[in-house]
Amino acid sequence: MLRIDWCFRMLLAALCGGIIGFERKSKAKNAGIRTHALIAVGAAMVMIISKYGFFDLIKITHSNWAVDPSRIAAQVVSGIGFLGAGTIINRHDEIIDGLSTAAGIWVTGAIGLAYGSGLYSIGVIGTFCVLLTEVIGKYMDQFALRQGKDFSCFIQLTGNIDTLHSIIEHLDQKYFKSPLKYAIYDYGNGKITCQLYGELKASISSEHVFTYLTKVEEIQNIELE
């Protein structure tokens, strides 16, 4: 019966990981169903091995030999960080994105550990919290963005420094309370990748600026921070 329970834990971890991955894939994210399901089932396997894989050694060694189930599981928590970093760093044009997906991957690993250790309720509630955060959190972020007066975004445009200065000058006159600041991350081959940040005027929201930037012909890509 115990081995059947282990299999059930892994299947449940894969199912919940897949559900989280489905939500991410529906938002066109790189890490989808397969990635999240594999992470969850892998974490569950590691937790099961960590808890039950060394009982045979206790029988053949001295009786006071101790097993620490947390040692192997702890490596999952830190090891998944490499996958999370990959979803952030492996982005085009050096624009940082994928932080939510990276955090979701890390939590999915924790859900797998919960199922692997037999904490079913923790795994179920954890899955529900991740889905709720991903779905509701998006709208809460947009609401907070509309309320705040600090603006920051990454853009990629075709042209030179004069093109960038022209866009910034127009933004300063129409949308920003103080001169807009910028930081250039990449400049070459007729393309500029940079970050724009500043304080909006009282009657202006981030949506106004974003809408304007989408209409600028020279701008190829925009990502709000």
Phi, psi and chi 1 to 4 in degrees:
 res  aa     phi    psi   chi1   chi2   chi3   chi4
   1 MET       -  -34.8  -70.3  -62.6  -66.5      -
   2 LEU   -63.6  -40.4 -172.4   58.4      -      -
   3 ARG   -67.3  -34.9  -66.4 -177.7 -176.5  -85.9
   4 ILE   -64.4  -39.9  -65.6  175.8      -      -
   5 ASP   -63.5  -39.2 -177.9   56.8      -      -
   6 TRP   -60.9  -45.0  -65.4  -15.9      -      -
   7 CYS   -62.6  -39.4  -65.3      -      -      -
   8 PHE   -63.7  -39.1  178.0   70.5      -      -
   9 ARG   -61.3  -44.6  -65.0 -179.8 -170.2 -175.5
  10 MET   -66.6  -40.8  -65.9 -173.1  -26.4      -
  11 LEU   -64.5  -41.9  -71.3  172.2      -      -
  12 LEU   -65.5  -39.4 -158.4   55.0      -      -
  13 ALA   -63.7  -43.9      -      -      -      -
  14 ALA   -63.4  -39.4      -      -      -      -
  15 LEU   -63.2  -50.0  174.9   62.8      -      -
  16 CYS   -67.3  -38.8  -71.4      -      -      -
  17 GLY   -61.6  -40.7      -      -      -      -
  18 GLY   -64.8  -36.7      -      -      -      -
  19 ILE   -64.0  -44.3  -67.6  172.0      -      -
  20 ILE   -63.4  -41.9  -65.1  171.5      -      -
  21 GLY   -63.6  -35.2      -      -      -      -
  22 PHE   -62.0  -42.2  178.0   82.5      -      -
  23 GLU   -63.3  -40.8 -170.1  -79.3  -28.3      -
  24 ARG   -68.0  -41.2  -71.4  -74.8   80.4 -164.3
  25 LYS   -67.3  -31.7 -158.6   61.9  179.5  179.1
  26 SER   -66.0  -18.3   68.4      -      -      -
  27 LYS   -97.5   13.3  -58.9  -65.5 -167.7  -56.0
  28 ALA    64.3   34.9      -      -      -      -
  29 LYS   -87.5  154.2  -58.2  -61.2 -178.3 -179.7
  30 ASN   -66.1  -44.4  -71.8  -26.7      -      -
  31 ALA   -82.2  110.1      -      -      -      -
  32 GLY  -116.1 -142.8      -      -      -      -
  33 ILE   -61.6  -49.7  -62.2  172.7      -      -
  34 ARG   -63.0  -44.6  -71.2  176.3  -61.9  173.3
  35 THR   -60.6  -50.6  -58.3      -      -      -
  36 HIS   -67.8  -39.0  -75.0   78.2      -      -
  37 ALA   -65.0  -41.9      -      -      -      -
  38 LEU   -65.2  -41.1  -72.9  171.2      -      -
  39 ILE   -62.2  -46.0  -70.1  169.7      -      -
  40 ALA   -64.9  -47.2      -      -      -      -
  41 VAL   -68.5  -35.2   72.2      -      -      -
  42 GLY   -64.5  -43.3      -      -      -      -
  43 ALA   -64.4  -38.9      -      -      -      -
  44 ALA   -64.0  -42.0      -      -      -      -
  45 MET   -61.5  -43.9  -72.0  176.6   63.9      -
  46 VAL   -62.9  -40.5  169.3      -      -      -
  47 MET   -66.8  -40.7 -168.4   68.7 -121.9      -
  48 ILE   -63.8  -44.5  -68.0  169.7      -      -
  49 ILE   -62.4  -41.3  -66.6  169.1      -      -
  50 SER   -64.9  -35.5 -175.5      -      -      -
  51 LYS   -83.4  -38.9  -75.5 -172.6   68.9  174.9
  52 TYR  -119.7   -6.7  -53.8  106.8      -      -
  53 GLY   -78.1   -6.1      -      -      -      -
  54 PHE  -120.8   11.1  -54.8  100.7      -      -
  55 PHE   -64.1  -30.4  -76.4  173.3      -      -
  56 ASP   -67.1  -29.0   55.6  -23.9      -      -
  57 LEU   -69.7  -31.8  -65.3  177.7      -      -
  58 ILE   -63.4  -34.2  -63.0  177.8      -      -
  59 LYS   -70.4  -30.2  -63.5  177.3 -178.5  178.6
  60 ILE  -101.4   -0.7   61.6  175.5      -      -
  61 THR  -116.6 -176.9   55.7      -      -      -
  62 HIS   -66.8  155.2   49.4   82.1      -      -
  63 SER   -67.9  -23.5   58.1      -      -      -
  64 ASN   -92.2   14.0   62.5  -10.6      -      -
  65 TRP   -73.5  125.4 -169.7   77.1      -      -
  66 ALA  -104.0  148.8      -      -      -      -
  67 VAL  -111.5  131.4  175.2      -      -      -
  68 ASP  -111.9   97.0 -177.5    5.9      -      -
  69 PRO   -64.0  -17.8  -17.9   31.0      -      -
  70 SER   -80.5  -16.2   65.8      -      -      -
  71 ARG   -67.3  -49.4  -68.2 -174.2   63.4 -176.2
  72 ILE   -71.3  -41.3  -63.2  179.7      -      -
  73 ALA   -60.9  -33.9      -      -      -      -
  74 ALA   -62.7  -30.9      -      -      -      -
  75 GLN   -70.5  -26.4  -55.2  -50.1  -51.0      -
  76 VAL   -65.1  -44.4  174.6      -      -      -
  77 VAL   -59.0  -44.7  177.3      -      -      -
  78 SER   -79.0  -35.5   57.7      -      -      -
  79 GLY   -67.4  -33.5      -      -      -      -
  80 ILE   -65.8  -19.5  -71.0  175.6      -      -
  81 GLY   -57.2  -31.0      -      -      -      -
  82 PHE   -66.2  -39.5  -72.8   98.8      -      -
  83 LEU   -66.4  -42.4  -67.2  173.4      -      -
  84 GLY   -61.7  -41.9      -      -      -      -
  85 ALA   -62.6  -35.6      -      -      -      -
  86 GLY   -64.9  -36.4      -      -      -      -
  87 THR   -70.9  -22.3   64.8      -      -      -
  88 ILE   -89.3  -47.7  -60.7  170.2      -      -
  89 ILE   -76.2  -36.8  -64.9  174.0      -      -
  90 ASN   -76.8   65.0 -171.9   24.3      -      -
  91 ARG  -124.5  150.9  -50.9  -63.6  -65.2 -177.2
  92 HIS   -74.8  148.2   54.9   79.9      -      -
  93 ASP    60.2   22.1  -56.8  -42.8      -      -
  94 GLU    59.5   24.7  -61.7 -172.9   24.0      -
  95 ILE   -89.8  124.0  -66.2  176.8      -      -
  96 ILE   -78.1  128.1  -63.1  174.7      -      -
  97 ASP  -156.2  172.7 -166.1   14.2      -      -
  98 GLY    88.4   15.2      -      -      -      -
  99 LEU   -65.1  -40.3  -67.1  171.9      -      -
 100 SER   -65.8  -41.0  -63.6      -      -      -
 101 THR   -64.8  -40.3  -59.0      -      -      -
 102 ALA   -62.2  -43.0      -      -      -      -
 103 ALA   -64.7  -38.3      -      -      -      -
 104 GLY   -64.1  -38.4      -      -      -      -
 105 ILE   -61.7  -44.2  -74.4  174.3      -      -
 106 TRP   -62.7  -45.2 -173.1   79.9      -      -
 107 VAL   -67.0  -35.7  177.4      -      -      -
 108 THR   -61.1  -38.5  -59.2      -      -      -
 109 GLY   -61.5  -40.8      -      -      -      -
 110 ALA   -65.2  -37.3      -      -      -      -
 111 ILE   -63.3  -41.5  -69.3  170.1      -      -
 112 GLY   -61.1  -41.1      -      -      -      -
 113 LEU   -63.0  -38.3  -69.3  175.6      -      -
 114 ALA   -63.1  -46.1      -      -      -      -
 115 TYR   -66.1  -39.4  -75.9  126.6      -      -
 116 GLY   -62.0  -31.4      -      -      -      -
 117 SER   -88.8   -2.0   60.7      -      -      -
 118 GLY    90.0    9.6      -      -      -      -
 119 LEU   -90.2   75.7  -59.2  175.1      -      -
 120 TYR   -62.3  -44.3  -60.4  111.8      -      -
 121 SER   -62.9  -38.4   59.8      -      -      -
 122 ILE   -63.5  -41.7  -61.2  -62.4      -      -
 123 GLY   -64.2  -42.9      -      -      -      -
 124 VAL   -66.2  -48.7  170.8      -      -      -
 125 ILE   -63.2  -38.7  -63.9  -60.2      -      -
 126 GLY   -61.9  -43.4      -      -      -      -
 127 THR   -62.3  -44.3  -56.9      -      -      -
 128 PHE   -61.4  -42.8  174.4   76.7      -      -
 129 CYS   -64.8  -39.4  -72.0      -      -      -
 130 VAL   -63.8  -47.5  170.5      -      -      -
 131 LEU   -62.8  -42.9  -67.4  173.5      -      -
 132 LEU   -62.9  -41.6 -172.9   65.9      -      -
 133 THR   -65.8  -43.3  -58.6      -      -      -
 134 GLU   -65.5  -40.0  -64.0  -73.2   12.1      -
 135 VAL   -80.7  -54.4  174.7      -      -      -
 136 ILE   -74.1  -36.0  -55.9  -61.8      -      -
 137 GLY   -59.6  -32.7      -      -      -      -
 138 LYS   -60.4  -44.6  174.3 -175.2  175.9 -178.8
 139 TYR   -72.9  -33.0  -60.8  101.4      -      -
 140 MET   -66.8  -38.7  -64.8  -59.4  -66.1      -
 141 ASP   -60.9  -43.9  -79.6  -16.6      -      -
 142 GLN   -64.7  -38.8  -68.3  173.9   -7.7      -
 143 PHE   -64.3  -45.5  175.4   77.0      -      -
 144 ALA   -62.7  -36.9      -      -      -      -
 145 LEU   -64.5  -38.1 -163.3   59.7      -      -
 146 ARG   -70.4  -31.2  -72.8 -165.7  -65.5  -91.9
 147 GLN   -78.3  -32.9  -58.9  -54.3  -52.1      -
 148 GLY   -77.6  159.2      -      -      -      -
 149 LYS  -110.7   -0.6  -70.8  -57.2  171.6 -174.9
 150 ASP   -89.7  129.4  -71.4  -28.0      -      -
 151 PHE  -118.7  139.3  176.3   84.6      -      -
 152 SER  -152.5  134.6  177.9      -      -      -
 153 CYS  -154.3  159.9   75.9      -      -      -
 154 PHE  -107.4  135.5  -67.4   90.9      -      -
 155 ILE  -132.7  153.1   65.1  170.4      -      -
 156 GLN  -124.2  129.1 -176.9 -168.4   43.1      -
 157 LEU  -133.9  156.2   58.0   89.8      -      -
 158 THR   -96.4  134.4   56.1      -      -      -
 159 GLY   138.3 -156.3      -      -      -      -
 160 ASN  -126.3 -167.9   51.8   30.6      -      -
 161 ILE   -62.2  -36.0  -65.6  -63.9      -      -
 162 ASP   -61.9  -37.9  -68.2  -25.2      -      -
 163 THR   -62.6  -44.6  -53.0      -      -      -
 164 LEU   -62.3  -45.6  176.0   61.4      -      -
 165 HIS   -63.0  -35.6  -74.3  167.8      -      -
 166 SER   -64.5  -42.6  176.8      -      -      -
 167 ILE   -65.9  -43.5  -65.9  171.6      -      -
 168 ILE   -63.5  -40.6  -69.7  175.3      -      -
 169 GLU   -60.8  -42.4 -176.8  178.7   -6.5      -
 170 HIS   -66.1  -41.9  179.7   83.0      -      -
 171 LEU   -61.8  -42.7  -69.8  171.1      -      -
 172 ASP   -59.2  -44.3  -77.7  -20.3      -      -
 173 GLN   -68.2  -35.2  -67.0  174.9   -3.6      -
 174 LYS  -103.1  -32.9 -167.0  172.0 -177.9  179.8
 175 TYR  -120.3  -24.8  -61.1  108.4      -      -
 176 PHE  -111.9  143.0  -73.5   88.8      -      -
 177 LYS   -72.2  -38.3 -175.7  176.8 -179.7 -179.7
 178 SER  -127.6  163.4   57.2      -      -      -
 179 PRO   -53.0  132.2  -28.0   35.7      -      -
 180 LEU   -69.3  135.8 -172.2   64.0      -      -
 181 LYS  -100.1  157.1  -61.4  179.8  177.0   62.7
 182 TYR  -148.8  155.6   65.5   92.1      -      -
 183 ALA  -134.7  123.3      -      -      -      -
 184 ILE   -90.0  128.0  -64.1  176.6      -      -
 185 TYR  -103.2  -27.5  -68.0   95.2      -      -
 186 ASP  -153.3  134.9 -173.4   43.1      -      -
 187 TYR  -146.1  115.6 -178.3   23.4      -      -
 188 GLY   169.0  157.5      -      -      -      -
 189 ASN    56.3   34.2  -60.9  -38.5      -      -
 190 GLY    74.0   17.5      -      -      -      -
 191 LYS  -129.7  146.2  -69.8 -175.5  178.6 -178.8
 192 ILE  -128.9  129.7  -60.0  175.8      -      -
 193 THR  -114.8  122.6  -59.3      -      -      -
 194 CYS  -149.6  168.3   66.4      -      -      -
 195 GLN  -110.9  134.9  179.8 -172.8   15.2      -
 196 LEU  -111.6  136.1  -53.9  177.6      -      -
 197 TYR  -152.7  144.8   52.2   96.1      -      -
 198 GLY  -179.9 -174.5      -      -      -      -
 199 GLU  -106.8  126.0 -175.1  178.8   -4.5      -
 200 LEU   -76.7  155.8  -63.5  167.6      -      -
 201 LYS   -68.0  163.5  -67.4  179.6  179.4  178.7
 202 ALA   -60.0  -37.6      -      -      -      -
 203 SER   -92.1    4.3   59.4      -      -      -
 204 ILE  -109.1  141.0  -58.7  -62.0      -      -
 205 SER  -115.7  168.0   69.1      -      -      -
 206 SER   -61.8  -30.3  -62.6      -      -      -
 207 GLU   -63.2  -35.9  -69.6  179.9   -8.7      -
 208 HIS   -62.0  -44.9  -66.4  122.3      -      -
 209 VAL   -67.5  -43.1 -177.5      -      -      -
 210 PHE   -61.4  -42.6 -175.6   80.8      -      -
 211 THR   -61.8  -41.6  -59.1      -      -      -
 212 TYR   -64.1  -44.7  165.2   74.1      -      -
 213 LEU   -63.2  -34.5  -68.3  174.6      -      -
 214 THR   -66.3  -20.7   58.5      -      -      -
 215 LYS   -91.9   -9.1  -64.3  178.1 -179.5  178.2
 216 VAL   -76.9  121.2  177.1      -      -      -
 217 GLU   -62.2  -35.2 -175.5  178.3   -8.5      -
 218 GLU   -73.7  -20.3  -69.4   81.6    4.8      -
 219 ILE   -83.9  121.6  -64.9  179.9      -      -
 220 GLN   -95.2  -27.4  -54.3  -61.3  -47.3      -
 221 ASN  -151.2  139.3 -170.6   30.9      -      -
 222 ILE  -136.3  134.3  -47.6  165.8      -      -
 223 GLU  -139.6  117.7  -66.8 -169.7   27.5      -
 224 LEU   -70.5  140.1  -68.6  174.9      -      -
 225 GLU   -80.8      - -172.0  177.5   18.4      -
